[in-house]
Amino acid sequence: MSDVKAKIATVWLDGCSGCHMSFLDMDERIIDLAQKADVVYSPLVDPKDFPEMVDVTLVEGAVSNEDDFNKIKKVRAHTRILVSLGDCAVTSNVPGMRNQFSVQSLYERAYIENAAENQHIPVKLIPPLRPKSVPVHHIVPVDVFIPGCPPSADTIYFAVTELLEGRIPDLTGKTRFGI
C-alpha cells in the first residue's frame, strides 16, 4: 500500500467473539500494526457507522439474521479486501448447527418452551433470523479465508501484515479448521 496509513476494520456477525479475542491476543504487536494502519471500525473501537472505504476488513461470524445480511452487503461494498476470519465466517460452524431446524421452531423453543415468564416471540427488539445461517462467502465475495476456532493471534498477525504489504497471505500450515 502507499505511505498513507491503511484503514482496517473488524466486524462481528453471528459468532462468539473468540476471533476478536485472538486479535487482541496479538498484544504488543498491535502497536506494530498501528504504525501501518488505523482501526477505523470495530466492536473494539467507538465508531458506529462503517466508513466510506476500508482497505482490509476482518469479518468474524456467520450471516444468520437480517442485520448480519445487511451489514455484510454494506461492508463488502466499502472494503477493498474482505477476510473471513474464523470457522464461523468460513463455514458457519456453530451458528450453522441451527440449520436443521425451522426458524419458527427455533423461536418457539427459545421464547415459549424455555421461558418461564413473558412467553412470546419478540418482533421488535431482535433482528429476524434468516432461513439458514451461512458463511460470509455465500452472501458476498471473500478475498481471504482464515480458518480456525479461533485462529491464533500469530496467524491473524501474519495475515494482516501480509495484506498490509500488498500480498495475499499463504496460510498453508499456519492454521486449520478448529484450531
FENKARA-V550801 format. One record per pair of residues at least 24 apart in sequence whose ideal C-beta (glycine too) atoms are under 10 Angstrom apart, sorted by the first residue. I is the first residue (numbers start at 1). J is the second residue. Records with the same first field share a line. If there is no record, write none. Layout:
BEGIN
I: J  J
END
This chain:
BEGIN
1: 36  37  55  56  80  163  164  165  166
2: 166
4: 55
5: 34  35  36  37  38  40  55  164
6: 33  36  37  38  40  54  55  56  80  81  160  163  164  166
7: 37  38  39  40  41  51  52  53  54  55  56  57  79  80
8: 33  34  36  37  38  39  40  41  42  54  55  56  57  58  81  83  160  163  164
9: 38  39  40  41  42  45  47  50  51  54  55  56  57  58  59  75  78  79  82
10: 39  40  41  42  43  44  45  54  56  57  58  59  60  83  85  156
11: 41  42  43  50  54  57  58  59  60  61  68  71  72  74  75  79  82  83  85  89  136
12: 42  43  44  58  59  60  61  68  71  85  88  89
13: 59  60  61  62  63  64  65  67  68  69  71  72  75  88  89  95  133  136  139
14: 60  61  62  63  64  65  67  68  88  89  92  93  94  95  96  98  129  130  133  134
15: 59  60  61  62  64  68  85  86  87  88  89  92  93  94  95  149  150
16: 60  61  86  88  93  94  95  149  150
17: 43  44  60  61  86  150
18: 60  61  86  87  88  148  149  150  151
19: 58  59  60  61  84  85  86  87  88  89  146  148  149  150  151  156
20: 44  58  60  61  85  86  150  156
21: 60  150  153
22: 60  85  86  146  148  149  150  151  152  153  154  155  156  157
23: 58  60  85  150  151  153  156  157  160
24: 153  156
25: 150  152  153  154  156  157
26: 152  153  154  156  157  160
27: 153  157
29: 153  154  156  157  160  161
30: 153  157  160
32: 157  161
33: 156  157  160  161  164
35: 164
36: 160  161  164  165
37: 160  161  163  164
41: 75  78  79
49: 74
50: 74  75  77  78  79
51: 78  79
52: 77  78
53: 77  78  79  80
54: 78  79  80  81  82
55: 79  80  81  163  164
56: 80  81  82  83  143  144  159  160  163  164
57: 81  82  83  85  143
58: 82  83  84  85  86  89  144  146  151  156  159  160  163
59: 83  84  85  86  88  89  90  135  136  140  142
60: 84  85  86  87  88  89  136  146  150  151
61: 85  86  88  89  92  93  94  95  133  135  136
62: 86  87  88  89  90  91  92  93  94  95  96  98  99  130  132  133  134  135  136  138  139
63: 88  89  92  95  130  132  133  134  135  136  137  138  139  140
64: 88  92  95  96  98  99  127  129  130  132  133  134
65: 95  103  126  127  128  129  130  133
66: 126  127  128  129  130
67: 126  127  128  130
68: 95  127  129  130  133  134  136  139
69: 127  128  130  134  139  140
70: 127
71: 127
72: 136  138  139  140  142
73: 139  140
74: 140
75: 136  140
76: 136  139  140  141  142  143
77: 140
79: 140  143
80: 143  163
81: 142  143  144  163  164  166  168
82: 136  137  140  141  142  143  144
83: 136  142  143  144  145  146  156  159  160  163  169
84: 135  136  137  140  142  143  144  145  146  147
85: 136  144  145  146  147  148  150  151  155  156  159  160
86: 145  146  147  148  149  150  151  156  175  177
87: 135  146  147  148  149  150  151  175  176  177  178  179
88: 133  135  136  149  150
89: 135  136  137  142  145  146  147
90: 135  136  137  142  145  146  147  148  149  151  177
91: 134  135  136  137  145  147  149  177
92: 132  133  134  135  136  138
93: 133  135  147  149  177  178
94: 133  149
95: 132  133  134  135
96: 132  133  134  135
97: 133
98: 129  132  133
99: 131  132  133  134
100: 132
102: 129  131
103: 128  129  130  131  132
104: 129
143: 168
144: 168  169  171
145: 171  175
146: 171  174  175
147: 171  174  175  176  177  178  179
148: 174  175  176  177  178  179
149: 175  176  177  178  179
150: 175  179
151: 175  176  179
152: 179
155: 179
END
